[in-house]
Structure formats: structure tokens, C-alpha cells
């Protein structure tokens, strides 16, 4: 099941739709990140992780661009 977790309608639940992790993956990847899961060592369930790139706020990026273009 771990390999299919982030696909549409992947669920063992009788009440869920299997879309939550698919939607989460889509949003995280749209922001340049990644999401993954590992089985828990006790064999019960899984742990989920995600990472997103750290970007500077737009105002700071603009100031740095202006500074760098003046330096050249």
C-alpha cells in the first residue's frame, strides 16, 4: 500500500475517499516540495513527512536584485 499512498483513490478505509494524500502531494509539489511516508517500526501505521523549499519574502528578493544589478 505504501507505493500507492499518494495516488488517487488509494485507501483501505470504508469511509474515506482516498484523495487526501493525493491532494496534499499535488499542493506540496506545486510549491517545489516533496512528501513521503515510512512504515512505523512497530508495524502499526506509517509516519508522513514533507519538505518545502525556503524562499525569502518578495520584498527582500527585490532589494537583493536591485543591489546585485547595481554592483555589476
DSSP file (Angstrom, degrees, kcal/mol; ACC not computed):
  #  RESIDUE AA STRUCTURE BP1 BP2  ACC     N-H-->O    O-->H-N    N-H-->O    O-->H-N    TCO  KAPPA ALPHA  PHI   PSI    X-CA   Y-CA   Z-CA
    1    1 A X    >>        0   0    0      0, 0.0     3,-1.0     0, 0.0     4,-0.8   0.000 360.0 360.0 360.0 -29.6    0.0    0.0    0.0
    2    2 A X  G >4  +     0   0    0      1,-0.3     3,-0.7     2,-0.2     4,-0.3   0.856 360.0  53.8 -58.0 -37.5    2.9    2.4    0.7
    3    3 A X  G 34 S+     0   0    0      1,-0.2    -1,-0.3     2,-0.1     3,-0.2   0.772 114.2  41.2 -69.1 -25.3    3.7    2.6   -3.0
    4    4 A X  G X4 S+     0   0    0     -3,-1.0     3,-2.1     1,-0.1    -1,-0.2   0.429  82.6 105.8-101.1  -1.2    0.2    3.6   -3.9
    5    5 A X  T << S+     0   0    0     -4,-0.8    16,-0.2    -3,-0.7     5,-0.2   0.805  81.6  45.0 -52.3 -37.8   -0.5    6.0   -1.0
    6    6 A X  T 3  S+     0   0    0     -4,-0.3    -1,-0.3    -3,-0.2     2,-0.2   0.215  93.8  97.9 -98.3  15.5   -0.2    9.2   -3.0
    7    7 A X  S X  S-     0   0    0     -3,-2.1     3,-1.4     1,-0.1    15,-0.3  -0.635  87.6 -80.7 -97.7 161.3   -2.3    8.1   -6.0
    8    8 A X  T 3  S+     0   0    0      1,-0.2    11,-0.2    -2,-0.2     3,-0.1  -0.333 110.4   3.8 -61.1 137.7   -6.0    9.0   -6.5
    9    9 A X  T 3  S+     0   0    0      9,-0.9     2,-0.9     1,-0.2    -1,-0.2   0.655  82.2 153.1  63.4  21.4   -8.5    6.8   -4.5
   10   10 A X    <   +     0   0    0     -3,-1.4     2,-0.3     8,-1.1    -1,-0.2  -0.728  24.5 129.1 -81.5 108.0   -5.8    4.8   -2.7
   11   11 A X        -     0   0    0     -2,-0.9    -3,-0.0    -3,-0.1    -6,-0.0  -0.993  51.5-164.9-157.7 150.7   -7.5    3.7    0.5
   12   12 A X        +     0   0    0     -2,-0.3     2,-0.1   -11,-0.0    -1,-0.1   0.316  68.9 107.8-109.1  -0.1   -8.2    0.8    2.7
   13   13 A X        -     0   0    0      1,-0.1    -2,-0.1     2,-0.0     0, 0.0  -0.434  61.7-151.8 -79.5 150.0  -10.8    2.8    4.5
   14   14 A X  S    S+     0   0    0     -2,-0.1    -1,-0.1     1,-0.1    -3,-0.0   0.503  98.6  38.7 -94.4  -6.7  -14.5    2.2    4.1
   15   15 A X  S    S+     0   0    0      0, 0.0     2,-0.1     0, 0.0    -1,-0.1   0.650 100.7  79.5-115.3 -22.4  -15.3    5.8    4.9
   16   16 A X        -     0   0    0      1,-0.1    -5,-0.1     2,-0.0     0, 0.0  -0.425  65.8-141.1 -87.9 163.3  -12.5    7.8    3.2
   17   17 A X        -     0   0    0     -2,-0.1    -1,-0.1    -7,-0.1    -6,-0.1   0.639  35.3-124.2 -95.1 -17.4  -12.3    8.7   -0.5
   18   18 A X  S    S+     0   0    0     -9,-0.1    -8,-1.1   -10,-0.1    -9,-0.9   0.745  83.4 106.2  79.0  23.0   -8.5    8.2   -0.8
   19   19 A X     >  +     0   0    0    -11,-0.2     4,-2.9   -10,-0.2     5,-0.3   0.626  50.3  83.4-106.4 -17.3   -8.0   11.7   -2.1
   20   20 A X  H  > S+     0   0    0      1,-0.2     4,-2.5     2,-0.2     5,-0.1   0.912  96.9  38.8 -57.7 -51.0   -6.4   13.4    0.9
   21   21 A X  H  > S+     0   0    0      2,-0.2     4,-2.5     1,-0.2    -1,-0.2   0.838 115.1  54.7 -71.3 -32.0   -2.8   12.4    0.3
   22   22 A X  H  > S+     0   0    0    -15,-0.3     4,-2.0     2,-0.2    -2,-0.2   0.934 112.1  43.5 -63.8 -45.6   -3.1   12.8   -3.5
   23   23 A X  H  X S+     0   0    0     -4,-2.9     4,-2.3     2,-0.2    -2,-0.2   0.912 113.1  52.2 -66.1 -42.8   -4.3   16.4   -3.0
   24   24 A X  H  X S+     0   0    0     -4,-2.5     4,-2.7    -5,-0.3     5,-0.2   0.924 110.0  49.0 -58.4 -45.3   -1.6   17.0   -0.3
   25   25 A X  H  X S+     0   0    0     -4,-2.5     4,-2.7     1,-0.2     5,-0.3   0.906 109.7  52.0 -61.8 -42.3    1.1   15.7   -2.7
   26   26 A X  H  X S+     0   0    0     -4,-2.0     4,-1.7     2,-0.2    -1,-0.2   0.914 112.8  44.3 -61.7 -44.1   -0.2   17.9   -5.5
   27   27 A X  H  X S+     0   0    0     -4,-2.3     4,-0.9     2,-0.2    -2,-0.2   0.930 114.9  47.9 -67.2 -46.3   -0.1   21.1   -3.4
   28   28 A X  H ><>S+     0   0    0     -4,-2.7     5,-2.6     1,-0.2     3,-0.7   0.917 113.7  46.7 -63.3 -43.8    3.3   20.3   -1.9
   29   29 A X  H ><5S+     0   0    0     -4,-2.7     3,-1.7     1,-0.2    -1,-0.2   0.835 105.0  60.7 -68.7 -31.3    4.9   19.6   -5.3
   30   30 A X  H 3<5S+     0   0    0     -4,-1.7    -1,-0.2     1,-0.3    -2,-0.2   0.758 105.8  49.4 -64.5 -23.1    3.3   22.7   -6.8
   31   31 A X  T <<5S-     0   0    0     -4,-0.9    22,-0.5    -3,-0.7    -1,-0.3   0.201 127.5-100.1 -99.8  14.0    5.3   24.6   -4.3
   32   32 A X  T < 5S+     0   0    0     -3,-1.7    -3,-0.2     1,-0.2    -2,-0.1   0.647  85.5 117.0  81.7  15.7    8.6   22.8   -5.1
   33   33 A X      < -     0   0    0     -5,-2.6     2,-0.3    -6,-0.2    19,-0.2  -0.285  52.2-134.9-103.6-170.7    8.4   20.4   -2.2
   34   34 A X  E     -A   51   0A   0     17,-1.9    17,-2.4    -2,-0.1     2,-0.3  -0.980   7.2-157.1-145.2 157.0    8.2   16.7   -1.7
   35   35 A X  E     +A   50   0A   0     -2,-0.3     2,-0.3    15,-0.2    15,-0.2  -0.985  18.1 163.3-135.3 143.7    6.2   14.3    0.5
   36   36 A X  E     -A   49   0A   0     13,-2.4    13,-2.9    -2,-0.3     2,-0.3  -0.959  19.6-144.6-153.7 169.2    6.9   10.8    1.6
   37   37 A X  E     -A   48   0A   0     -2,-0.3     2,-0.4    11,-0.2    11,-0.2  -0.970   3.8-161.5-139.3 152.7    6.0    8.1    4.1
   38   38 A X  E     -A   47   0A   0      9,-2.3     9,-2.9    -2,-0.3     2,-0.1  -0.990  30.4-109.8-131.3 142.3    7.7    5.4    6.0
   39   39 A X  E     -A   46   0A   0     -2,-0.4     7,-0.3     7,-0.2     2,-0.1  -0.461  42.2-107.7 -64.6 141.3    6.2    2.4    7.8
   40   40 A X    >   -     0   0    0      5,-2.0     3,-1.9    -2,-0.1    -1,-0.1  -0.436  22.9-121.2 -69.3 147.6    6.4    2.6   11.6
   41   41 A X  T 3  S+     0   0    0      1,-0.3    -1,-0.1     2,-0.1     4,-0.1   0.789 111.3  58.9 -62.7 -29.1    8.9    0.3   13.1
   42   42 A X  T 3  S-     0   0    0      2,-0.2    -1,-0.3     1,-0.1     3,-0.1   0.472 114.0-116.5 -81.0   0.9    6.2   -1.4   15.3
   43   43 A X  S <  S+     0   0    0     -3,-1.9     2,-0.7     1,-0.2    -2,-0.1   0.507  80.9 117.1  80.5   3.8    4.3   -2.4   12.1
   44   44 A X  S    S-     0   0    0     -5,-0.0    -2,-0.2     0, 0.0    -1,-0.2  -0.895  79.1 -42.8-110.5 106.6    1.3   -0.2   13.0
   45   45 A X  S    S-     0   0    0     -2,-0.7    -5,-2.0    -3,-0.1     2,-0.3  -0.248  71.1 -87.7  78.2-163.7    0.6    2.6   10.6
   46   46 A X  E     -A   39   0A   0     -7,-0.3     2,-0.4    -3,-0.0    -7,-0.2  -0.950  19.6-125.2-145.9 160.6    3.0    5.0    8.9
   47   47 A X  E     -A   38   0A   0     -9,-2.9    -9,-2.3    -2,-0.3     2,-0.4  -0.920  24.9-150.3-110.2 139.7    4.8    8.3    9.5
   48   48 A X  E     -A   37   0A   0     -2,-0.4     2,-0.3   -11,-0.2   -11,-0.2  -0.880  15.1-180.0-114.8 142.6    4.4   11.1    6.9
   49   49 A X  E     -A   36   0A   0    -13,-2.9   -13,-2.4    -2,-0.4     2,-0.3  -0.955   4.6-179.0-137.0 152.7    6.9   13.8    6.1
   50   50 A X  E     -A   35   0A   0     -2,-0.3     2,-0.4   -15,-0.2   -15,-0.2  -0.988   8.0-160.0-148.0 157.5    7.1   16.7    3.8
   51   51 A X  E     -A   34   0A   0    -17,-2.4   -17,-1.9    -2,-0.3     2,-0.4  -0.991   2.9-167.0-136.3 146.3    9.6   19.4    2.9
   52   52 A X        -     0   0    0     -2,-0.4   -19,-0.1   -19,-0.2   -20,-0.1  -0.971  31.8-104.9-128.6 145.0    9.2   22.7    1.2
   53   53 A X        -     0   0    0    -22,-0.5     2,-0.6    -2,-0.4   -20,-0.1  -0.436  33.2-122.7 -69.6 144.2   12.0   25.0   -0.1
   54   54 A X        -     0   0    0     -2,-0.1     2,-0.3     0, 0.0    -1,-0.1  -0.774  35.6-180.0 -87.4 122.6   12.8   28.0    2.0
   55   55 A X        -     0   0    0     -2,-0.6     2,-0.1     0, 0.0     3,-0.1  -0.895  27.1-114.6-121.7 155.2   12.4   31.2    0.0
   56   56 A X        -     0   0    0     -2,-0.3     5,-0.0     1,-0.1     2,-0.0  -0.463  44.1 -89.9 -81.0 157.9   12.9   34.8    1.0
   57   57 A X     >  -     0   0    0     -2,-0.1     4,-2.1     1,-0.1     3,-0.5  -0.357  39.6-111.2 -66.6 152.7   10.0   37.2    1.1
   58   58 A X  H  > S+     0   0    0      1,-0.2     4,-2.2     2,-0.2     5,-0.2   0.821 115.6  55.8 -57.1 -35.7    9.4   39.0   -2.2
   59   59 A X  H  > S+     0   0    0      1,-0.2     4,-2.0     2,-0.2    -1,-0.2   0.919 109.3  46.0 -64.1 -43.0   10.4   42.4   -0.7
   60   60 A X  H  > S+     0   0    0     -3,-0.5     4,-2.2     2,-0.2    -2,-0.2   0.887 111.4  52.2 -67.0 -39.2   13.8   41.1    0.3
   61   61 A X  H  X S+     0   0    0     -4,-2.1     4,-2.4     1,-0.2    -1,-0.2   0.909 109.2  50.6 -62.2 -41.5   14.3   39.4   -3.0
   62   62 A X  H  X S+     0   0    0     -4,-2.2     4,-2.3     2,-0.2    -2,-0.2   0.909 109.8  49.6 -63.6 -43.1   13.6   42.6   -4.8
   63   63 A X  H  X S+     0   0    0     -4,-2.0     4,-2.3     1,-0.2    -1,-0.2   0.902 111.7  48.8 -62.5 -41.5   16.1   44.5   -2.7
   64   64 A X  H  X S+     0   0    0     -4,-2.2     4,-2.8     2,-0.2    -2,-0.2   0.893 110.1  51.1 -66.9 -39.4   18.8   41.9   -3.3
   65   65 A X  H  X S+     0   0    0     -4,-2.4     4,-2.3     2,-0.2    -2,-0.2   0.929 111.6  47.6 -62.1 -44.7   18.1   42.0   -7.1
   66   66 A X  H  X S+     0   0    0     -4,-2.3     4,-1.6     2,-0.2    -2,-0.2   0.912 113.5  47.9 -62.9 -42.5   18.4   45.8   -7.1
   67   67 A X  H  X S+     0   0    0     -4,-2.3     4,-1.4     1,-0.2    -2,-0.2   0.921 113.0  48.1 -63.9 -45.0   21.6   45.7   -5.1
   68   68 A X  H  X S+     0   0    0     -4,-2.8     4,-0.8     1,-0.2    -2,-0.2   0.867 109.7  51.7 -66.5 -36.7   23.2   42.9   -7.3
   69   69 A X  H  < S+     0   0    0     -4,-2.3    -1,-0.2     1,-0.2     3,-0.2   0.831 109.7  50.1 -71.9 -30.1   22.3   44.8  -10.5
   70   70 A X  H  < S+     0   0    0     -4,-1.6    -1,-0.2     1,-0.2    -2,-0.2   0.792 106.3  56.9 -73.5 -28.2   24.0   48.0   -9.2
   71   71 A X  H  <        0   0    0     -4,-1.4    -1,-0.2     1,-0.2    -2,-0.2   0.720 360.0 360.0 -74.9 -21.6   27.1   46.0   -8.3
   72   72 A X     <        0   0    0     -4,-0.8    -1,-0.2    -3,-0.2    -2,-0.1   0.463 360.0 360.0 -87.3 360.0   27.6   44.7  -11.8
